[in-house]
């Protein structure tokens, strides 16, 4: 795999979602709303958690960090996509393309690990409630967040260290609205079979291992909850439903792309939109609708502001 960088491509052309002007205007309107709602919704989650003392728990500390990652993920490619709807020749510099690849895989890898940490938190809270405050202390929560970012960055660097040295000497059209790693690798002027296998192995291992860990954790938790019949178990089940919904919607497209990363279908472009643009919106929608404590905190904050305006 070792070779010198023979790249002569200084920029990549992004083909975007459609060539139709009407469709691009429609997409701009829809994705502008999704993007704005996603960013503001996740900022709202962080603000409410930090301002309400009743949400001062490990679960909500991890949730606020998940919201921060979702804000980052919302901004790695979506703003450029929205601007590019009004640009006929959509391009991105070589450095900008590598930066998008690095950021996407860093955020996705970090989010996977953080979802595992959140599952562990629920496992301890439901299966070992008497030991919860001892095990899930602030130090462990900080360690979880640090590990999630470290794994995400290392996962991304392991991709980038090989991609940046590939010889790009001719074709430079990426059939997407951002620099998707498999599509960029295919443009290299060399046999990329080994690179494709390495990418599949790297991404597949982290996604499948995290997904299996989550499935096992939530299966054990659900079995434990079903054995109990109380209001506390009902509340736990409501919280678990939110967690499991996020996991399924996050890992579904992720695993699909990692199983067939180099065989693209027309529908894949729109799954990419869901994964990069819509996924960050799941957090505020699902948690604000399914979590009773969070809904209570939102109502309290709303009442506080209404009383302030009246006075």
C-alpha positions in Angstrom: 0.0 0.0 0.0 3.0 2.3 0.4 3.5 4.7 -2.4 4.3 8.3 -3.0 1.5 10.8 -3.4 1.1 11.3 -7.2 -2.1 13.2 -6.8 -2.7 15.9 -9.4 -6.3 16.5 -8.5 -6.7 19.8 -6.6 -10.4 19.7 -6.3 -13.4 17.3 -6.5 -16.7 17.9 -8.3 -19.8 17.0 -6.2 -22.6 15.9 -8.4 -25.2 16.7 -5.7 -28.7 15.2 -5.4 -30.2 16.4 -8.6 -29.7 18.5 -11.8 -33.2 19.8 -11.7 -33.5 23.4 -10.6 -37.0 22.9 -9.2 -35.9 19.8 -7.2 -32.9 21.7 -5.9 -35.1 24.5 -4.6 -37.4 21.9 -3.0 -34.5 20.2 -1.4 -33.1 23.5 -0.2 -36.4 24.4 1.5 -36.8 21.0 3.2 -33.2 20.5 4.3 -32.9 24.1 5.6 -35.8 23.4 7.9 -34.4 20.0 9.0 -30.9 21.5 9.5 -32.2 24.5 11.5 -34.5 22.3 13.6 -31.7 19.8 14.3 -29.1 22.4 15.4 -31.6 24.4 17.6 -33.2 21.2 19.0 -29.8 19.8 20.1 -28.8 23.2 21.5 -32.1 23.2 23.4 -31.3 19.7 24.9 -27.9 20.8 26.1 -29.3 24.1 27.5 -32.2 22.3 29.4 -30.0 19.6 30.8 -27.4 22.1 32.0 -30.1 24.4 33.6 -32.3 21.8 35.3 -30.8 20.3 38.5 -33.2 17.4 38.2 -31.4 16.3 35.1 -28.1 16.3 36.8 -27.5 12.5 36.2 -25.1 10.4 34.2 -27.8 9.6 31.6 -28.4 13.2 30.8 -24.7 14.1 30.9 -24.2 11.5 28.2 -27.3 12.7 26.3 -26.0 16.3 26.2 -22.7 15.0 24.8 -24.7 13.0 22.2 -26.4 16.3 21.3 -23.1 18.0 20.9 -21.9 15.3 18.5 -25.1 15.7 16.5 -24.6 19.4 16.3 -21.1 18.7 14.9 -22.4 16.1 12.5 -25.1 18.6 11.3 -22.4 21.1 10.3 -19.7 18.9 8.6 -21.4 18.9 5.2 -25.0 20.2 5.3 -24.2 24.0 5.2 -22.1 23.5 2.0 -24.9 21.3 0.5 -27.4 24.1 1.1 -25.1 26.7 -0.5 -24.4 24.3 -3.4 -28.1 24.1 -4.4 -27.5 27.6 -5.9 -24.2 26.8 -7.5 -24.0 25.2 -10.9 -20.5 23.9 -10.6 -20.2 22.3 -7.2 -16.6 21.7 -6.2 -14.6 21.1 -3.0 -10.9 21.4 -2.6 -8.8 18.2 -2.0 -8.0 19.4 1.5 -11.7 20.2 2.1 -12.7 16.7 0.9 -10.2 15.0 3.2 -11.5 17.2 6.1 -15.1 16.0 5.4 -14.0 12.4 5.5 -12.1 12.9 8.7 -14.9 14.8 10.4 -17.7 12.4 9.3 -15.9 9.3 10.5 -14.8 11.0 13.8 -18.4 12.0 14.6 -20.0 8.7 13.6 -17.4 6.6 15.5 -17.7 8.8 18.6 -21.5 8.6 18.5 -21.4 4.8 18.2 -19.2 4.5 21.3 -21.4 7.0 23.2 -24.5 5.0 22.4 -22.8 2.0 23.9 -21.9 4.1 27.0 -25.6 5.1 27.3 -26.7 1.5 27.1 -24.2 0.6 29.8 -25.7 3.4 32.0 -29.2 2.0 31.5 -27.9 -1.5 32.2 -26.5 -0.5 35.6 -29.5 1.7 36.4 -32.0 -1.1 35.8 -30.1 -4.3 36.5 -27.9 -3.0 39.4 -29.9 -0.1 40.8 -28.4 -0.3 44.4 -24.9 0.2 42.9 -25.8 2.8 40.3 -24.5 5.9 42.1 -21.3 4.2 43.0 -20.5 2.8 39.5 -21.8 5.6 37.3 -19.9 8.5 39.0 -18.8 11.6 37.2 -15.3 10.3 36.7 -16.6 7.3 34.7 -18.9 9.5 32.6 -16.0 11.8 31.7 -13.9 8.7 30.8 -16.7 7.4 28.6 -16.9 10.7 26.7 -13.1 10.8 26.3 -13.0 7.2 25.0 -15.8 7.8 22.6 -14.0 10.8 21.0 -10.6 9.0 21.1 -12.1 5.9 19.3 -13.9 8.1 16.8 -10.8 10.1 15.9 -8.5 7.0 15.7 -11.1 5.3 13.5 -11.1 8.3 11.2 -7.4 8.7 11.2 -7.0 5.0 10.3 -9.0 5.8 7.1 -7.5 9.1 6.3 -3.8 8.0 6.6 -4.2 5.8 3.6 -6.7 7.9 1.6 -4.7 11.1 1.6 -1.8 9.3 -0.1 -3.8 7.7 -2.9 -2.9 8.9 -6.4 -5.8 10.9 -7.8 -4.6 11.7 -11.3 -7.8 12.1 -13.4 -11.4 11.4 -12.6 -12.7 13.8 -9.9 -16.5 13.5 -9.9 -18.0 12.3 -6.6 -21.7 11.2 -7.1 -22.9 12.7 -3.8 -23.3 16.0 -2.0 -20.2 15.4 0.2 -17.0 13.5 0.0 -18.1 9.9 0.8 -15.1 7.8 1.5 -15.9 4.8 -0.8 -16.8 7.1 -3.7 -13.5 9.0 -3.3 -11.4 5.8 -3.1 -12.9 4.6 -6.4 -11.5 7.7 -8.1 -7.9 6.7 -7.3 -5.7 5.8 -10.3 -4.7 2.4 -8.9 -6.2 -1.0 -8.0 -8.1 -0.1 -4.8 -9.3 -3.6 -3.9 -7.0 -3.9 -0.9 -8.0 -0.4 0.2 -11.7 -1.3 -0.1 -11.2 -4.4 2.0 -9.4 -2.4 4.6 -12.1 0.2 4.7 -14.8 -2.4 5.0 -13.0 -4.2 7.8 -12.2 -1.1 9.7 -15.7 0.4 9.5 -17.5 -2.9 9.7 -15.7 -4.0 12.9 -16.5 -0.8 14.9 -20.2 -0.6 13.7 -21.0 -4.3 14.1 -19.3 -4.7 17.4 -21.0 -1.6 18.8 -24.4 -2.8 17.4 -24.0 -6.3 18.9 -23.0 -4.8 22.3 -26.1 -2.6 22.2 -28.4 -5.5 21.1 -27.1 -7.7 24.0 -27.3 -4.9 26.5 -30.9 -3.8 25.7 -32.1 -7.4 25.4 -30.9 -8.1 29.0 -32.4 -4.8 30.1 -35.8 -5.5 28.5 -35.9 -9.0 30.1 -35.2 -7.4 33.5 -37.9 -4.7 33.0 -40.5 -7.3 31.9 -40.0 -9.2 35.1 -41.0 -6.2 37.1 -44.4 -4.6 37.3 -44.3 -1.1 38.7 -44.6 2.5 37.7 -40.8 2.7 37.9 -40.5 -0.1 35.3 -43.0 1.7 33.1 -40.9 4.9 33.2 -37.8 2.8 32.5 -39.5 1.2 29.5 -40.4 4.6 28.1 -36.8 5.7 28.4 -35.5 2.5 26.9 -37.9 2.9 23.9 -36.3 6.2 23.1 -32.8 4.8 23.4 -33.6 1.7 21.2 -35.4 3.9 18.6 -32.3 6.1 18.2 -30.0 3.0 18.0 -32.1 1.4 15.2 -32.4 4.5 13.2 -28.7 5.4 13.6 -27.3 1.9 12.9 -29.7 0.9 10.2 -28.3 3.0 7.4 -24.8 2.7 8.9 -24.7 -1.1 8.7 -26.3 -1.0 5.2 -23.5 1.2 3.9 -20.7 -0.8 5.5 -22.1 -4.1 4.1 -22.2 -2.8 0.6 -19.8 0.2 0.7 -18.6 0.0 -2.9 -21.8 -1.2 -4.7 -24.0 1.9 -5.0 -27.6 2.1 -6.0 -29.6 5.3 -6.8 -31.4 5.1 -3.4 -28.1 5.2 -1.6 -27.8 8.9 -2.2 -31.0 9.6 -0.4 -30.0 7.2 2.4 -26.8 9.3 2.7 -29.0 12.4 3.2 -31.0 10.7 5.9 -27.8 9.5 7.6 -26.0 12.9 7.5 -28.8 15.4 7.5 -31.8 13.8 9.3 -30.1 11.5 11.9 -29.0 14.5 14.1 -32.6 15.5 14.3 -33.6 12.2 15.8 -32.1 13.1 19.2 -34.3 16.1 20.0 -37.4 14.7 18.5 -37.3 11.2 20.1 -36.0 12.3 23.5 -38.4 15.3 23.8 -41.4 13.1 22.9 -40.5 9.9 24.8 -38.7 11.0 28.0 -41.1 12.1 30.8 -38.3 13.8 32.8 -37.2 15.8 29.8 -40.8 16.8 28.9 -41.3 17.9 32.5 -38.1 20.0 32.4 -39.2 21.6 29.1 -42.6 22.5 30.6 -40.9 23.9 33.7 -38.6 26.1 31.5 -41.6 27.2 29.4 -43.6 28.2 32.5 -40.6 30.1 33.9 -40.2 32.1 30.8 -44.0 32.8 30.6 -44.0 34.1 34.1 -41.0 36.2 33.4 -42.7 37.8 30.5 -45.9 38.5 32.5 -43.8 40.2 35.2 
